[in-house]
Every structure is written in structure tokens, then in C-alpha cells.
């Protein structure tokens, strides 16, 4: 499905029970909504599942490629309006989780629960901004292939390349099919984002926090600290997974997600 949202054509999936609790799945940088396939197949039996391609990703337009986290948030809220959804369970992984934190900060009245996966409330360090700037230069010069290979090595656990080779190959193809303008726009948005750590204590909806045991980008200790600052939140470490927990240990991820949705959302 597609809709004109804030001047761009935004692609999204809307599936499941029309009268079920709405769950919006927000993918990470360079991914698209298909990364959530193992969760969509389970959730659609009981919930209304909305899974957008963020601007510049998947089949959504990138516009001029100059966008910020505020653009991502505004797109998500406008999509909810378009679909007639007042309140949603927002589930985001990596960049999608950081966007979810910004959304609950700016539009708390639209959120009924949060699932935060392998993400952080912190803004980029100077070193991280420098790496993103170099990645943008490399993509503009040589295309996304080298970036894709380096990125995948960073976000997946070493063992995942053996036991989840097919999944990783599909993700690589997704990255290579993503507009370079969109990838660079997302990198810019990541580098420019401000932190949301000061707002964690104000979150009043149920929150589930999931992180991979081998995640080096947003390690368990970082996400445990977030858990300690969000009143009443739940925290679980997903064994054998790095930064893409929903694909690296789908069984454990889905179990925690469904228990949370069934009991608290």
C-alpha cells in the first residue's frame, strides 16, 4: 500500500485483524518493512500490524534526501492519521527504536505501549558522526556495496553468518536496492539527532526493552541503564543475537514480544 505523506510517497503494510490492537513496526537504518516478516506472520493472527518503509528506504521516496528524525516522526504520525489509528503499540529496532523514543517524547498521546529493541537514547559521539560522514563520502563515490558488507559485519553476530546466511543475504540485497540518497539521508539524520535520555522518566506507557547478548552497538549494559530510568519497564537479553535480535533469535524475541503484548498492551 502507498499514501502521500508529507510530500512523499510512503509505502507500508497494513495487515491482520482490522479491529485488533494496532502494532506499528519501525525498521532500522538501510532495512525496510520486510525485516519484520517473522513477527508479522505471528502478530497478524491477533493484532492489526502496520509496517512502513521509512522515507528513503524500501519503496518509500527519499524526497531531497535532507531529512531528520523529526521527519521520520512526522511521517509515522501522519500515517496513523491516514489509517484512522488513534493510539498504537510502537515497536522499533535500532534507528527505529530511537525514532520510537522521539515519537513518544513528541506525541505521548498516540502511544499505548513501546517495544524498544537494540537501540539507545543517546546522540552520536563525535567518533560515530565521523564514521557516518566517511560512510556518506564512500557511498557517494563507490555506491553502497562496500558500506553494506561493513555494516552487516557490525550488526550481526559472527555465528549468524553461518546459521542465518539466507536472512543476511536478503538484508544485503535490501541495502543494495535502497536509494543511495536515502541511505545518506538516514546517516545524516542519525548523526544530527539529539538524545532523548532526559525524557525516559516521563514515559508512562508499558515498555519492553530487548537487546542481543552480543550487541556491540547498543550493548546490554546501555539498554539496562535505559530500563532503570523507565518506570515499570521490562528488560530481557536475547541469547546468541547481536544488533538484529528479531532475525538472529526469532523464537526468543517473539516469545517476549507476545507475552508483553498479551499482558500489557
N, C-alpha and C positions, 0 to 999 in steps of 0.2 A: 504494500500500500504506500501511497505517497500523498503528501499535503504540502501546500505552500506555507511555510512557517518563517516569519521574519525575513522575507525576501529571498529565501532559498527553497529549493525542492528537497524536502526531508523524507527519506524512506524509513518505513517502520513496519513491524509485525504487530498485529493485534489479533490474538487467538485465545481460545479457551472458553470458559463459561462467561457469557455476557453479564450475568448477574453475580459473578463471583467477586471476591475481594481483588481489586486491581493491584498487580505487581509490575513495576517497571524495572527492567534490567538494563543497566548502563555499562557498556563495554569499556575496555581500556584503550589506550592510545595505539593506533595503527590496526586495531582489531575492528570487527563490525558485529552486528547483532548475532551472527551465526556462531560466535564463540559460546553463546548461551544455549546451544542446541540440547545438550544433556539435561539442562534444567528446564527448558521449555517443554520438553516431552513429558516430564513429570508434573510440572505446575499446571499445564493446560487442562488436566483432568478435573481440577478443583477450583482454579483461580482464573481470572482474566489476566492474560500476560501481554504486556506491551514492551516491545524491544526495538528501540530506534537505532538507526545508524546515525551517530553524531555527525554534525556538519563537517565536511571534508573527509568523511570515512564511508566505506561501503558504497552504497548507491546514492548517498546524500551529496548535494552540491557543496562546494567549498566556498562559494562566493568569491571575494577578492583574496581569500587566504589570510586576511588580517583579523584574527578573532581572539577573544579572551575567554576566561571561564564564565564571565557574565553572559556572553553569547550562548554558551552551552546551556547554562541555567535557564535563560530566557526561552531557548528552543524547547527544552523539556516542559516548562510550564505552559507554553503556548500549545504544545502538542496535547497536554492534558486538557486544556480548554477546548481544543478542536474535537477531542474524543468525548467531551462531556464528563470527564472524571474530576471529581472534586478533591478527593484525597487518595493517596497511593502509598503502597509499600515500595520504597525506593531501595534497590539493590545495586551497588556499584562496585566494580573491581578496578584496582589501580587508579588510573586517572578518573575512571567512572566513579570510584569511591570518593575521591577528592571533590568531584563535581557534585556528588550527592551531599557532602558536608556543606558545600557552599549553598546548595539548594535549601537545605533545612535551616541554614542561617538566614537566608533572604525570604523564604516562603514557608515558615514553620506550619502555617495553617493548611498547607497542601499535603503534608506528610503524616501518615498514620503509623509508620514504623520504618526503621532503617536497617539494612544489612550492609556492612562495610567490610570489604574483602581486600586484603593485601594493599592497603592504602595508608595515607598519612595526612595529618592536619598541618604539617609543616610546609613552609615555602621552600623553594630550591636553595641550596647552598650556592655560594659563588662558583665552587668547583662543578656542581651539577649544571649551572647555567652555561659555563664554559663548554662542557661536553655537549650540551644541546646546540649551542652555536656552531660548534665544529661539525655536528651531525647535519645541521642545515646546509652548511657550506658543501659538505661531501655529497649530499643528496642533489643539490643544485648542479654540482659538477659532474657526478658519475651516475646519478639515479639511485634508487632505493635498495639495490641488491646487497651491497656491502653492509649498509645500515641494518637491513633485515637480518642478516646472518649474525652480526654482532649483538643485536637486540635480543634475538632468540636465545643466544648463549647466556644472556644475562637474566632472562625472566624464567627460564625453565631449569629444573634440577637436572644434573648430569644423567641420572638414571632415566629421566623422562625421554631422553633421546633414543633410548633402547625400547622402552615399553610403550611409549606413546608416539612413535615415529610418524605414524599416519596423521595424527592430530597436528603435530608440529609442521608437517609438510603442508597441510591445508592452511595453517596460520601463515606460513611463509608465502603461499600463493595469495592469500588475502592482502598481506602487506605489499606485495609486488603489484597487485591490481589497484592499490589505493593511489589516488592522485598525489604526486609529489607536493603539489600546492597544499593539499590537505594535511599531509604528514608534517610539513614545515610549519603550517599554521598551528597544529597541535603542539609541536615542540615550542613554538613561541608562547603559546598560551600557558604551557607548563612552566616555562622559565619566568613568566611575568606574574604568576599567581601569588597572592598574599596568603599568609597562614590563617587557619580557622581554629587554632588551638584554644584561643581565648573564649570561644563560644561553646566548647564542649559541655561545660557545666550547665548550660542553659537548655540543652536538648531534653525535652520532656516526654518524647515518644519511646516505645520499646526499641532497643538497639541490639543487634547481633554483630559481633566482630569475629571475623575468621582470618587466619593467616597461616601460610605454609611454614612448616618446621624448618625448611631450608631457604626461606625467602631472605635474600641479602639486600634487596632494595628497600623493603619495609619490614625489617626483622620482627620476630615475635615480641622482643622487648619494647620496641617502639609502639607496637599496637597494644601491648598490655598497658602501657602508660596512658594511651587513649582510653582504654577500658576503665582505668582507675579514675578518670576525670569525667566519665559519662555516667550519671546516676542510674543504677539499676541495669546497666548493660550486661550482656553475656559475652564471654570470650572463650574461644576454642582454637587450638593449634591443630592444623591438618597435617597428619604424618606423611612424610615422603614427598611433599609438594614444596615448590619454591613460590614463585610470584603469580602463578596461574592456577590457583587451587581448584577451581571448578572443573578444570580439564585433567589435572595431574592426579587428583584423588576424588573422582566424581562421587563415588559411593559415600564417602565420609562427608563430603561437602553437602550433598543432597540430604543426608540424614539430619545434619544440624539445621539446615535451612528449613526443611519441612517441619521439624519439631518446633522451631521458633514460630513459623507462620501459623501452624495449627493451634499453638498455645497462647501466642501473644499478639498476633496481628488480627 
